[in-house]
Amino acid sequence: MADDSHIPNQGNQAGDPTVGSENSQAVSNLLSDPNAEPSGASQVSAANDLSSTRTEPPHPVHDERHAHSSAFPRELRGWVRDLAVALSLALIIIVFLYQPVKVEGTSMQPLLSDQERIFINKFVYRFEPIERGDVVVFWYPLDRSKSFIKRVVGLPGETIELRRGKLFIDGKAIGEPYVPASFFDGGSYGPLVVAPMSYFVMGDHRDSSNDSRMFGAVSREYIYGKAVFAYWPVDHFGSIYAPEQDAK
C-alpha cells in the first residue's frame, strides 16, 4: 500500500503334568498285559480333548494393539481434515475480509512506520459508519492508481479549521493525543465545511503529510478499508484503534 505514508499365543506348554501322567499309565498297562486295551491312549486322547476344550483364546492384547494402531490413522486423518478446514476458513477471511498491506512513508508516525505491515478490514464500513479517529485506506483522489492511509479528523457537514496547528471542529478545539507536539506543523487552514459523504483526513505526522489540506476532503466512495491490526515489525504487533478525542 502506498502513502507518502502510502500503502505447517500362548498355547499349552509341552510336558503338561496331566498329559504326562496319562502317557505313563498307558505304557505301564501295555507292558503288564499286551492284550489289554490301550486305555491310556484313550485317556491321553481324552486329556487332549479336555486340554483343547479348556484352551483359552489368544490374549486380547494383540487385538487391542491392532485396534489402537488402526485408530491412530483415523485420528490423524481427522486432524488433517480439521486443519485443512481451518486454513481454508482463515484464507477466506483474509482474502475477502482482511487484506495485508505495507505502509510506505512516514506521514502516520508514530502510529505506523515506513515499511510496516498491517491488516485492513475491507468490509467493516458496510456495517458501521466511518468515525472520527479511524485510520482509513483510500484511493488517492488525484491518482486512483495510488492508495493513501490517513486518519479521519472531520466528518460530513462539520466545519474544519487549523489554527497554528491546533484542530478546531465547529469552533471547538479538539485534543489529538496521537499527534506528538514535535509533529505539529504550526500552520493554519480553513475554515472549511466538509461536503456530504466526504471526510477530512490528515496524517499524524502533520509536517510530513500530504493530506486533505492539499487535496481536499475524500469522498466516501474512495475509502475502501480500515486499518485494524499491525503484525510487523513485532514490536508494533497489536490492534490499531482510534483514541478518544476531547473537545476543549
ChimeraX commands (.cxc) that place a marker at each C-alpha (Angstrom):
marker #1 position 0.00,0.00,0.00 radius 0.5
marker #1 position 1.25,3.42,-0.86 radius 0.5
marker #1 position 1.30,6.53,1.24 radius 0.5
marker #1 position 3.55,9.44,1.45 radius 0.5
marker #1 position 2.51,7.06,4.05 radius 0.5
marker #1 position 1.21,5.11,1.10 radius 0.5
marker #1 position 0.19,1.88,1.08 radius 0.5
marker #1 position 2.78,-26.17,8.62 radius 0.5
marker #1 position -0.31,-67.04,21.52 radius 0.5
marker #1 position 0.19,-68.58,24.38 radius 0.5
marker #1 position -0.63,-72.38,23.89 radius 0.5
marker #1 position -0.27,-75.20,26.48 radius 0.5
marker #1 position 3.32,-75.94,27.40 radius 0.5
marker #1 position 4.89,-79.30,26.30 radius 0.5
marker #1 position 5.12,-81.88,29.09 radius 0.5
marker #1 position 1.79,-80.92,30.66 radius 0.5
marker #1 position 1.70,-82.84,34.02 radius 0.5
marker #1 position -1.74,-84.33,33.42 radius 0.5
marker #1 position -0.97,-85.45,29.92 radius 0.5
marker #1 position 2.40,-86.85,31.10 radius 0.5
marker #1 position 0.83,-88.96,33.83 radius 0.5
marker #1 position -1.72,-90.37,31.44 radius 0.5
marker #1 position 1.05,-91.38,28.99 radius 0.5
marker #1 position 2.98,-93.13,31.78 radius 0.5
marker #1 position -0.09,-95.08,32.86 radius 0.5
marker #1 position -0.74,-96.18,29.30 radius 0.5
marker #1 position 2.82,-97.52,28.90 radius 0.5
marker #1 position 2.58,-99.41,32.20 radius 0.5
marker #1 position -0.68,-101.12,31.24 radius 0.5
marker #1 position 0.66,-102.23,27.88 radius 0.5
marker #1 position 3.77,-103.77,29.42 radius 0.5
marker #1 position 1.84,-105.77,32.05 radius 0.5
marker #1 position -0.86,-107.04,29.72 radius 0.5
marker #1 position -0.11,-106.93,25.99 radius 0.5
marker #1 position -3.68,-107.97,25.25 radius 0.5
marker #1 position -5.18,-105.21,27.36 radius 0.5
marker #1 position -6.97,-102.37,25.65 radius 0.5
marker #1 position -4.68,-99.42,25.50 radius 0.5
marker #1 position -6.81,-97.38,27.89 radius 0.5
marker #1 position -4.01,-94.91,28.44 radius 0.5
marker #1 position -4.15,-93.93,24.80 radius 0.5
marker #1 position -7.82,-93.16,25.06 radius 0.5
marker #1 position -7.10,-91.27,28.27 radius 0.5
marker #1 position -4.42,-89.34,26.51 radius 0.5
marker #1 position -6.90,-88.59,23.77 radius 0.5
marker #1 position -9.45,-87.60,26.36 radius 0.5
marker #1 position -6.88,-85.49,28.08 radius 0.5
marker #1 position -6.03,-83.83,24.78 radius 0.5
marker #1 position -9.73,-83.22,24.14 radius 0.5
marker #1 position -10.05,-81.77,27.60 radius 0.5
marker #1 position -6.95,-79.72,27.04 radius 0.5
marker #1 position -8.28,-78.35,23.74 radius 0.5
marker #1 position -11.64,-77.68,25.37 radius 0.5
marker #1 position -10.01,-75.67,28.15 radius 0.5
marker #1 position -7.56,-73.85,25.96 radius 0.5
marker #1 position -8.03,-70.09,26.49 radius 0.5
marker #1 position -8.46,-67.86,23.47 radius 0.5
marker #1 position -5.50,-65.71,22.49 radius 0.5
marker #1 position -4.90,-62.82,24.83 radius 0.5
marker #1 position -6.73,-59.70,23.54 radius 0.5
marker #1 position -3.62,-57.52,23.88 radius 0.5
marker #1 position -2.72,-58.18,20.26 radius 0.5
marker #1 position -6.21,-57.20,19.12 radius 0.5
marker #1 position -6.15,-54.05,21.27 radius 0.5
marker #1 position -2.82,-53.01,19.79 radius 0.5
marker #1 position -4.12,-53.65,16.31 radius 0.5
marker #1 position -7.27,-51.67,17.04 radius 0.5
marker #1 position -5.20,-48.83,18.51 radius 0.5
marker #1 position -2.83,-48.79,15.56 radius 0.5
marker #1 position -5.74,-48.72,13.12 radius 0.5
marker #1 position -7.48,-45.97,15.12 radius 0.5
marker #1 position -4.44,-43.69,15.01 radius 0.5
marker #1 position -4.52,-43.18,11.22 radius 0.5
marker #1 position -8.22,-42.33,11.54 radius 0.5
marker #1 position -7.42,-39.72,14.20 radius 0.5
marker #1 position -4.57,-38.38,12.08 radius 0.5
marker #1 position -6.88,-38.06,9.09 radius 0.5
marker #1 position -9.35,-36.22,11.30 radius 0.5
marker #1 position -6.66,-33.79,12.47 radius 0.5
marker #1 position -5.52,-33.18,8.90 radius 0.5
marker #1 position -9.09,-32.58,7.77 radius 0.5
marker #1 position -9.79,-30.14,10.62 radius 0.5
marker #1 position -6.53,-28.31,9.94 radius 0.5
marker #1 position -7.37,-28.05,6.24 radius 0.5
marker #1 position -10.82,-26.65,7.05 radius 0.5
marker #1 position -9.34,-24.13,9.50 radius 0.5
marker #1 position -6.72,-22.98,7.00 radius 0.5
marker #1 position -9.35,-22.67,4.27 radius 0.5
marker #1 position -11.57,-20.55,6.51 radius 0.5
marker #1 position -8.59,-18.39,7.50 radius 0.5
marker #1 position -7.71,-17.91,3.84 radius 0.5
marker #1 position -11.28,-16.93,3.00 radius 0.5
marker #1 position -11.34,-14.44,5.88 radius 0.5
marker #1 position -8.01,-12.90,4.88 radius 0.5
marker #1 position -8.82,-12.72,1.18 radius 0.5
marker #1 position -12.40,-11.48,1.44 radius 0.5
marker #1 position -12.46,-9.60,4.77 radius 0.5
marker #1 position -8.89,-8.59,5.52 radius 0.5
marker #1 position -6.02,-7.57,3.31 radius 0.5
marker #1 position -2.34,-7.40,4.27 radius 0.5
marker #1 position -0.70,-4.17,3.12 radius 0.5
marker #1 position 2.64,-2.42,3.51 radius 0.5
marker #1 position 2.91,1.19,4.62 radius 0.5
marker #1 position 5.36,3.30,2.68 radius 0.5
marker #1 position 6.27,6.69,4.09 radius 0.5
marker #1 position 6.35,8.47,7.44 radius 0.5
marker #1 position 3.18,10.58,7.49 radius 0.5
marker #1 position 1.44,8.28,10.00 radius 0.5
marker #1 position 4.26,8.19,12.54 radius 0.5
marker #1 position 4.44,7.44,15.39 radius 0.5
marker #1 position 1.47,5.07,14.95 radius 0.5
marker #1 position 2.75,3.49,11.73 radius 0.5
marker #1 position 6.30,3.41,10.45 radius 0.5
marker #1 position 7.75,3.20,6.97 radius 0.5
marker #1 position 7.63,-0.40,5.65 radius 0.5
marker #1 position 5.32,-1.53,8.44 radius 0.5
marker #1 position 2.92,-4.40,7.63 radius 0.5
marker #1 position -0.71,-4.18,8.67 radius 0.5
marker #1 position -4.10,-5.75,8.00 radius 0.5
marker #1 position -7.01,-3.65,6.79 radius 0.5
marker #1 position -10.66,-4.62,7.11 radius 0.5
marker #1 position -12.32,-4.17,3.72 radius 0.5
marker #1 position -15.91,-4.84,4.83 radius 0.5
marker #1 position -16.26,-3.06,8.17 radius 0.5
marker #1 position -17.76,0.09,6.66 radius 0.5
marker #1 position -20.55,-1.92,5.11 radius 0.5
marker #1 position -21.87,-2.46,8.64 radius 0.5
marker #1 position -20.76,0.58,10.63 radius 0.5
marker #1 position -20.13,4.26,9.90 radius 0.5
marker #1 position -16.75,5.89,9.49 radius 0.5
marker #1 position -15.87,7.67,12.71 radius 0.5
marker #1 position -13.50,10.40,13.71 radius 0.5
marker #1 position -10.13,8.93,14.64 radius 0.5
marker #1 position -10.39,5.94,12.30 radius 0.5
marker #1 position -7.24,5.18,10.30 radius 0.5
marker #1 position -8.53,4.59,6.77 radius 0.5
marker #1 position -7.11,3.46,3.45 radius 0.5
marker #1 position -8.40,5.18,0.31 radius 0.5
marker #1 position -7.68,5.80,-3.34 radius 0.5
marker #1 position -5.69,8.99,-3.77 radius 0.5
marker #1 position -8.23,11.43,-5.24 radius 0.5
marker #1 position -5.73,12.86,-7.74 radius 0.5
marker #1 position -4.48,9.45,-8.92 radius 0.5
marker #1 position -6.58,6.37,-8.24 radius 0.5
marker #1 position -3.68,4.07,-9.04 radius 0.5
marker #1 position -2.27,5.03,-5.62 radius 0.5
marker #1 position -3.55,4.28,-2.13 radius 0.5
marker #1 position -3.08,6.52,0.91 radius 0.5
marker #1 position -3.51,5.85,4.61 radius 0.5
marker #1 position -4.59,8.71,6.91 radius 0.5
marker #1 position -6.64,9.45,10.00 radius 0.5
marker #1 position -10.20,10.80,9.77 radius 0.5
marker #1 position -10.44,14.11,11.63 radius 0.5
marker #1 position -13.55,15.69,10.06 radius 0.5
marker #1 position -16.97,14.20,9.31 radius 0.5
marker #1 position -19.56,15.24,6.70 radius 0.5
marker #1 position -21.10,18.65,7.41 radius 0.5
marker #1 position -18.52,19.67,10.03 radius 0.5
marker #1 position -16.50,22.86,9.79 radius 0.5
marker #1 position -12.77,22.14,9.95 radius 0.5
marker #1 position -10.17,24.71,10.90 radius 0.5
marker #1 position -6.50,24.62,11.89 radius 0.5
marker #1 position -5.12,27.50,13.93 radius 0.5
marker #1 position -1.34,27.39,14.24 radius 0.5
marker #1 position -1.56,23.62,14.01 radius 0.5
marker #1 position -4.41,23.25,16.50 radius 0.5
marker #1 position -7.55,21.45,15.25 radius 0.5
marker #1 position -10.94,23.09,15.64 radius 0.5
marker #1 position -14.25,21.46,14.68 radius 0.5
marker #1 position -17.33,23.65,14.54 radius 0.5
marker #1 position -15.40,26.24,16.50 radius 0.5
marker #1 position -14.33,23.89,19.33 radius 0.5
marker #1 position -10.71,22.88,19.95 radius 0.5
marker #1 position -10.21,19.13,19.65 radius 0.5
marker #1 position -7.48,17.29,21.54 radius 0.5
marker #1 position -5.36,14.94,19.43 radius 0.5
marker #1 position -3.33,12.72,21.77 radius 0.5
marker #1 position -1.97,10.70,18.82 radius 0.5
marker #1 position 0.00,13.69,17.47 radius 0.5
marker #1 position 3.24,14.36,19.39 radius 0.5
marker #1 position 3.98,18.03,20.00 radius 0.5
marker #1 position 7.07,17.82,17.79 radius 0.5
marker #1 position 4.92,16.63,14.85 radius 0.5
marker #1 position 2.61,19.67,14.67 radius 0.5
marker #1 position 3.45,21.94,11.76 radius 0.5
marker #1 position 2.11,25.15,13.28 radius 0.5
marker #1 position 0.26,26.11,10.10 radius 0.5
marker #1 position -3.31,27.35,9.70 radius 0.5
marker #1 position -6.07,26.13,7.40 radius 0.5
marker #1 position -9.73,26.86,6.73 radius 0.5
marker #1 position -12.34,27.13,7.92 radius 0.5
marker #1 position -13.78,24.53,5.52 radius 0.5
marker #1 position -17.18,22.81,5.60 radius 0.5
marker #1 position -16.78,19.12,4.78 radius 0.5
marker #1 position -19.04,18.10,1.89 radius 0.5
marker #1 position -21.76,15.45,2.37 radius 0.5
marker #1 position -20.47,11.87,2.10 radius 0.5
marker #1 position -16.88,13.12,2.39 radius 0.5
marker #1 position -14.23,13.01,5.12 radius 0.5
marker #1 position -11.36,15.31,6.06 radius 0.5
marker #1 position -8.22,13.24,6.64 radius 0.5
marker #1 position -4.73,14.07,7.88 radius 0.5
marker #1 position -1.53,12.23,8.74 radius 0.5
marker #1 position -0.41,12.12,12.37 radius 0.5
marker #1 position 2.99,13.48,11.33 radius 0.5
marker #1 position 1.50,16.84,10.35 radius 0.5
marker #1 position 4.62,18.45,8.93 radius 0.5
marker #1 position 5.33,15.40,6.75 radius 0.5
marker #1 position 1.91,14.57,5.32 radius 0.5
marker #1 position 0.17,15.09,2.01 radius 0.5
marker #1 position -3.49,15.06,3.07 radius 0.5
marker #1 position -6.84,16.87,2.87 radius 0.5
marker #1 position -5.12,20.19,3.45 radius 0.5
marker #1 position -3.67,19.72,-0.05 radius 0.5
marker #1 position -6.24,17.64,-1.99 radius 0.5
marker #1 position -9.45,18.34,-0.05 radius 0.5
marker #1 position -11.91,16.04,1.68 radius 0.5
marker #1 position -12.08,12.42,0.48 radius 0.5
marker #1 position -15.33,11.09,-0.96 radius 0.5
marker #1 position -16.83,8.08,0.81 radius 0.5
marker #1 position -16.63,6.02,-2.38 radius 0.5
marker #1 position -12.82,6.33,-2.37 radius 0.5
marker #1 position -12.45,4.84,1.12 radius 0.5
marker #1 position -12.13,1.07,0.92 radius 0.5
marker #1 position -10.68,-0.13,4.21 radius 0.5
marker #1 position -9.90,0.47,7.86 radius 0.5
marker #1 position -6.50,-0.26,9.41 radius 0.5
marker #1 position -7.16,-2.73,12.22 radius 0.5
marker #1 position -4.02,-4.71,13.05 radius 0.5
marker #1 position -0.25,-4.35,12.78 radius 0.5
marker #1 position 1.81,-7.53,12.53 radius 0.5
marker #1 position 5.31,-6.42,11.51 radius 0.5
marker #1 position 7.69,-5.39,12.98 radius 0.5
marker #1 position 6.94,-7.44,16.07 radius 0.5
marker #1 position 7.34,-4.51,18.46 radius 0.5
marker #1 position 4.30,-2.90,16.76 radius 0.5
marker #1 position 2.27,-6.14,16.89 radius 0.5
marker #1 position -1.30,-5.40,18.01 radius 0.5
marker #1 position -4.58,-3.69,17.28 radius 0.5
marker #1 position -4.81,-0.28,15.67 radius 0.5
marker #1 position -7.51,1.68,17.44 radius 0.5
marker #1 position -8.94,5.17,17.39 radius 0.5
marker #1 position -8.15,7.04,20.62 radius 0.5
marker #1 position -10.78,9.25,22.14 radius 0.5
marker #1 position -10.59,12.89,21.18 radius 0.5
marker #1 position -11.51,15.51,23.72 radius 0.5
marker #1 position -13.21,18.76,22.92 radius 0.5
marker #1 position -11.53,21.59,24.79 radius 0.5
marker link #1:1,2 radius 0.2
marker link #1:2,3 radius 0.2
marker link #1:3,4 radius 0.2
marker link #1:4,5 radius 0.2
marker link #1:5,6 radius 0.2
marker link #1:6,7 radius 0.2
marker link #1:9,10 radius 0.2
marker link #1:10,11 radius 0.2
marker link #1:11,12 radius 0.2
marker link #1:12,13 radius 0.2
marker link #1:13,14 radius 0.2
marker link #1:14,15 radius 0.2
marker link #1:15,16 radius 0.2
marker link #1:16,17 radius 0.2
marker link #1:17,18 radius 0.2
marker link #1:18,19 radius 0.2
marker link #1:19,20 radius 0.2
marker link #1:20,21 radius 0.2
marker link #1:21,22 radius 0.2
marker link #1:22,23 radius 0.2
marker link #1:23,24 radius 0.2
marker link #1:24,25 radius 0.2
marker link #1:25,26 radius 0.2
marker link #1:26,27 radius 0.2
marker link #1:27,28 radius 0.2
marker link #1:28,29 radius 0.2
marker link #1:29,30 radius 0.2
marker link #1:30,31 radius 0.2
marker link #1:31,32 radius 0.2
marker link #1:32,33 radius 0.2
marker link #1:33,34 radius 0.2
marker link #1:34,35 radius 0.2
marker link #1:35,36 radius 0.2
marker link #1:36,37 radius 0.2
marker link #1:37,38 radius 0.2
marker link #1:38,39 radius 0.2
marker link #1:39,40 radius 0.2
marker link #1:40,41 radius 0.2
marker link #1:41,42 radius 0.2
marker link #1:42,43 radius 0.2
marker link #1:43,44 radius 0.2
marker link #1:44,45 radius 0.2
marker link #1:45,46 radius 0.2
marker link #1:46,47 radius 0.2
marker link #1:47,48 radius 0.2
marker link #1:48,49 radius 0.2
marker link #1:49,50 radius 0.2
marker link #1:50,51 radius 0.2
marker link #1:51,52 radius 0.2
marker link #1:52,53 radius 0.2
marker link #1:53,54 radius 0.2
marker link #1:54,55 radius 0.2
marker link #1:55,56 radius 0.2
marker link #1:56,57 radius 0.2
marker link #1:57,58 radius 0.2
marker link #1:58,59 radius 0.2
marker link #1:59,60 radius 0.2
marker link #1:60,61 radius 0.2
marker link #1:61,62 radius 0.2
marker link #1:62,63 radius 0.2
marker link #1:63,64 radius 0.2
marker link #1:64,65 radius 0.2
marker link #1:65,66 radius 0.2
marker link #1:66,67 radius 0.2
marker link #1:67,68 radius 0.2
marker link #1:68,69 radius 0.2
marker link #1:69,70 radius 0.2
marker link #1:70,71 radius 0.2
marker link #1:71,72 radius 0.2
marker link #1:72,73 radius 0.2
marker link #1:73,74 radius 0.2
marker link #1:74,75 radius 0.2
marker link #1:75,76 radius 0.2
marker link #1:76,77 radius 0.2
marker link #1:77,78 radius 0.2
marker link #1:78,79 radius 0.2
marker link #1:79,80 radius 0.2
marker link #1:80,81 radius 0.2
marker link #1:81,82 radius 0.2
marker link #1:82,83 radius 0.2
marker link #1:83,84 radius 0.2
marker link #1:84,85 radius 0.2
marker link #1:85,86 radius 0.2
marker link #1:86,87 radius 0.2
marker link #1:87,88 radius 0.2
marker link #1:88,89 radius 0.2
marker link #1:89,90 radius 0.2
marker link #1:90,91 radius 0.2
marker link #1:91,92 radius 0.2
marker link #1:92,93 radius 0.2
marker link #1:93,94 radius 0.2
marker link #1:94,95 radius 0.2
marker link #1:95,96 radius 0.2
marker link #1:96,97 radius 0.2
marker link #1:97,98 radius 0.2
marker link #1:98,99 radius 0.2
marker link #1:99,100 radius 0.2
marker link #1:100,101 radius 0.2
marker link #1:101,102 radius 0.2
marker link #1:102,103 radius 0.2
marker link #1:103,104 radius 0.2
marker link #1:104,105 radius 0.2
marker link #1:105,106 radius 0.2
marker link #1:106,107 radius 0.2
marker link #1:107,108 radius 0.2
marker link #1:108,109 radius 0.2
marker link #1:109,110 radius 0.2
marker link #1:110,111 radius 0.2
marker link #1:111,112 radius 0.2
marker link #1:112,113 radius 0.2
marker link #1:113,114 radius 0.2
marker link #1:114,115 radius 0.2
marker link #1:115,116 radius 0.2
marker link #1:116,117 radius 0.2
marker link #1:117,118 radius 0.2
marker link #1:118,119 radius 0.2
marker link #1:119,120 radius 0.2
marker link #1:120,121 radius 0.2
marker link #1:121,122 radius 0.2
marker link #1:122,123 radius 0.2
marker link #1:123,124 radius 0.2
marker link #1:124,125 radius 0.2
marker link #1:125,126 radius 0.2
marker link #1:126,127 radius 0.2
marker link #1:127,128 radius 0.2
marker link #1:128,129 radius 0.2
marker link #1:129,130 radius 0.2
marker link #1:130,131 radius 0.2
marker link #1:131,132 radius 0.2
marker link #1:132,133 radius 0.2
marker link #1:133,134 radius 0.2
marker link #1:134,135 radius 0.2
marker link #1:135,136 radius 0.2
marker link #1:136,137 radius 0.2
marker link #1:137,138 radius 0.2
marker link #1:138,139 radius 0.2
marker link #1:139,140 radius 0.2
marker link #1:140,141 radius 0.2
marker link #1:141,142 radius 0.2
marker link #1:142,143 radius 0.2
marker link #1:143,144 radius 0.2
marker link #1:144,145 radius 0.2
marker link #1:145,146 radius 0.2
marker link #1:146,147 radius 0.2
marker link #1:147,148 radius 0.2
marker link #1:148,149 radius 0.2
marker link #1:149,150 radius 0.2
marker link #1:150,151 radius 0.2
marker link #1:151,152 radius 0.2
marker link #1:152,153 radius 0.2
marker link #1:153,154 radius 0.2
marker link #1:154,155 radius 0.2
marker link #1:155,156 radius 0.2
marker link #1:156,157 radius 0.2
marker link #1:157,158 radius 0.2
marker link #1:158,159 radius 0.2
marker link #1:159,160 radius 0.2
marker link #1:160,161 radius 0.2
marker link #1:161,162 radius 0.2
marker link #1:162,163 radius 0.2
marker link #1:163,164 radius 0.2
marker link #1:164,165 radius 0.2
marker link #1:165,166 radius 0.2
marker link #1:166,167 radius 0.2
marker link #1:167,168 radius 0.2
marker link #1:168,169 radius 0.2
marker link #1:169,170 radius 0.2
marker link #1:170,171 radius 0.2
marker link #1:171,172 radius 0.2
marker link #1:172,173 radius 0.2
marker link #1:173,174 radius 0.2
marker link #1:174,175 radius 0.2
marker link #1:175,176 radius 0.2
marker link #1:176,177 radius 0.2
marker link #1:177,178 radius 0.2
marker link #1:178,179 radius 0.2
marker link #1:179,180 radius 0.2
marker link #1:180,181 radius 0.2
marker link #1:181,182 radius 0.2
marker link #1:182,183 radius 0.2
marker link #1:183,184 radius 0.2
marker link #1:184,185 radius 0.2
marker link #1:185,186 radius 0.2
marker link #1:186,187 radius 0.2
marker link #1:187,188 radius 0.2
marker link #1:188,189 radius 0.2
marker link #1:189,190 radius 0.2
marker link #1:190,191 radius 0.2
marker link #1:191,192 radius 0.2
marker link #1:192,193 radius 0.2
marker link #1:193,194 radius 0.2
marker link #1:194,195 radius 0.2
marker link #1:195,196 radius 0.2
marker link #1:196,197 radius 0.2
marker link #1:197,198 radius 0.2
marker link #1:198,199 radius 0.2
marker link #1:199,200 radius 0.2
marker link #1:200,201 radius 0.2
marker link #1:201,202 radius 0.2
marker link #1:202,203 radius 0.2
marker link #1:203,204 radius 0.2
marker link #1:204,205 radius 0.2
marker link #1:205,206 radius 0.2
marker link #1:206,207 radius 0.2
marker link #1:207,208 radius 0.2
marker link #1:208,209 radius 0.2
marker link #1:209,210 radius 0.2
marker link #1:210,211 radius 0.2
marker link #1:211,212 radius 0.2
marker link #1:212,213 radius 0.2
marker link #1:213,214 radius 0.2
marker link #1:214,215 radius 0.2
marker link #1:215,216 radius 0.2
marker link #1:216,217 radius 0.2
marker link #1:217,218 radius 0.2
marker link #1:218,219 radius 0.2
marker link #1:219,220 radius 0.2
marker link #1:220,221 radius 0.2
marker link #1:221,222 radius 0.2
marker link #1:222,223 radius 0.2
marker link #1:223,224 radius 0.2
marker link #1:224,225 radius 0.2
marker link #1:225,226 radius 0.2
marker link #1:226,227 radius 0.2
marker link #1:227,228 radius 0.2
marker link #1:228,229 radius 0.2
marker link #1:229,230 radius 0.2
marker link #1:230,231 radius 0.2
marker link #1:231,232 radius 0.2
marker link #1:232,233 radius 0.2
marker link #1:233,234 radius 0.2
marker link #1:234,235 radius 0.2
marker link #1:235,236 radius 0.2
marker link #1:236,237 radius 0.2
marker link #1:237,238 radius 0.2
marker link #1:238,239 radius 0.2
marker link #1:239,240 radius 0.2
marker link #1:240,241 radius 0.2
marker link #1:241,242 radius 0.2
marker link #1:242,243 radius 0.2
marker link #1:243,244 radius 0.2
marker link #1:244,245 radius 0.2
marker link #1:245,246 radius 0.2
marker link #1:246,247 radius 0.2
marker link #1:247,248 radius 0.2
view
